[in-house]
């Protein structure tokens, strides 16, 4: 496991050398621009790197991440990523991807954390409260966390469906919005149907 900046930079050097050996135009081609088909809204968790878990490479996903993959109106980061993805980039698909064993979701089920984290996950705590009976009926805490992670993805997809930028983009072109959960123990991205067929 990398523990120092020197190791991180050495890893970059090795990666760069491998890429140039495989494809001399690799970096020049990517420097010319991007046209990804997907906006990927994911969690900041270090175990859930979007391009790794989807088997994609540079230029294929436009990505924004935050704790517990929330789509909040007051988050300038996610709102600007959405604006850029749906505007200049013209993405065709938006995917919200939660994951099992999520620390942000776990925190929302416990005592309210102090500081910025507590403020950030407040919508998730409210979601848990709205589904308190269903969640209380789940005996094992890990299964409860994973169910709330699913409910959270559903809520973020619903929020996106109502978003003015999404509504505007859909007047110009087809745009699909999906929800999914990445299972850390299996390595599988599982689509959530959310009342419609995904594939």
N, C-alpha and C positions, 0 to 999 in steps of 0.2 A: 504494500500500500504506500502511495506517495505521501511523504511527510514534510517535504521541504520544497521551497521555490526552485532550488537547483534541480531537484528530481523532476519537477513539473516541466521546466524548460528543456531538460534533456529528453523527456518524453515527446515534447513538441518537435525537437530536432530530429528524432528518430522517425516520427510520423511524417514529417515534411520530406525527409530523404526517401522513405518508402513510396510516398505519393509521386514524387518526381521521377523515381526509377520506373514506376508502373506507367506513368502518363506525363510526358513532358509539358503538356498544355494544361494540366489540372488546375493550377493556381491562376494562370492567365485567363482560362475560360470562366472560372468563378468570379474573377475580378470584373468581368464585363457586365454583370448584373444577375438578377434572380427573377424567377417566375414560378414560384411554388404553387401547387394546386391546393395545399392545405394550410390552414391556420390551426395550430395545435395549442390548446390551452391546458397546461398541466400543472402538477404540483412541483414545488421546489426541491422535494426530497431527492437526495443525491443518488438514491437507488433506482430512480426512474428517469434516466436520460432519454428524451424522446426519440432521437435518431437511432439510438442503440436498440430500443425495444421495438421499433417499427422497421428496422432494417433499412432505413433510408440514409441518404448522404447529404452533403452540403447542397443547398439550393432546392431541396425537395419539401421541406417543412418550414413555415414561418412560425416561430415559437414564442409564446409568452408563458411564464411560470410564476406562481406565487404559492404561499402556504395554503394547502387544501384546495387548489385550483378554483378559486372563487372569481366570479365575474361580478365585480362591484361597480356601481355607478360612480363611486367616489375614488376609484383607483385609476389615476391618470395613466399608469403604465399599461394596464389591460385595455383601457378605452382607446389609447393612442395606437396600440397594436391592432386592435379591431378596426379602427379607422383606416390605418395604412393598408392592412390586409384586404379589406373590402373595397377600398378605393384604388390607389395606384397599382397594387399588386393584382387585384382582381381574382383573389382566390375563389375556388369553386366549392370548397368544403371547409367547414369548421368542426373540429372535434374537441370536446371537453373530455379529458382523461383523468379520472381519479385513480386511486390505487388502494389495495388492501394494506392493513397495518399502518394507516396514515397517522402521523403524530398530531397533525392539526385537528383531525377528526377525533382522535382520542382525547385531546385537550378540551374539545367542545363538550365531551360527555362527563368531564370532571369538574372540579372547582375552577372558577374563572381565573385564568392566569393574569398576572399583573402586567402592566405596561402595554406596549404596542400590540403584542400578541393577543392579549385579552380583547382589545378593541377590534383587531382584525377578524377574529373568529366569532364575533358576536352574532352575525347572521347565521352562522352554522349552529351556534347554541340555540338560537330561536327556532331553527329548523328541527333540531333535536326535540325541543319542547313541543312543537306542533305534532311530532310523531312519537311522543313519549310513551303512549300505550303500546304501540307496535314494538318499539325498542325495548321496553321493560319486559315484554313477553319473551325476549331472546335471552336465554339463560347465560350463555358464555359471552364474556366481554369482547373477545376477539370477533365473534360473529356479529355482535352488536355494532362494533366499530365499522366492520365491513358493510353492514346494511346501511349505516348512516352515510358511509362513503358513496354508496349507490344513490341514496336519496339526494345527497348533495349534488352529484352529477346531474340527476334529473332536474333539480332546481336551477342549476346553472344553464342547462339547455333551454328550459322554459323561459328564463330571463333573456337569453339570446334571441329566442323566437319573437319576443316582444320588442326587441331593441330597435330604435329608429334607424340605425345604420344598416341593420339586417333588412328591415322593411324597404329601405331605399335601394339597397343592392338588388333585392329580388324584383324590383320593377325593371331592372336593366338586364338581368340574366338569372338562370337557375342557380340556386345556392342551397346546399344541403348542410344540415347541422346534426351532428351525431354525439352520442354519449357513450363512454366506455370506461371500464375499470381494468387496470393492470393488476394481475395477481402476482405478487412478489414471490410466493412459494412455487408457482408453476412457470412463471415467465410468459404467461399468455395475456394478451389484450382481449378482453371479452366485451363485445358490443352490447349495449343496453338497447332494447328495441323501442322503448318509450312509446308504445302504441302504434309503431309503424315499422315496416320492414327496412332493414339497413342494407341488405345485399340481395 
